[in-house]
């Protein structure tokens, strides 16, 4: 019985690591898409989307660094 609990914990940790990597990949892909979309409408809009992307990335990095990204049942 203890083996199944241990295996479940291993899979749970593996899933959490994969989920974090996917979050990063999708954030980068979304940021690229939004910035390309902004530059499609003009240089000013592109710079605005870059500004917003950098601000949101900076806020997310600060949240992760301070340990504020809690939640879930981890």
GIJO-V565283 format. One line per field, one symbol per residue. burial: # if it has 16 or more other ideal C-beta (glycine too) atoms within 10 Angstrom, else .. Layout:
burial: ???
This chain:
burial: ..............................#..##..#.......#..#...#.....................
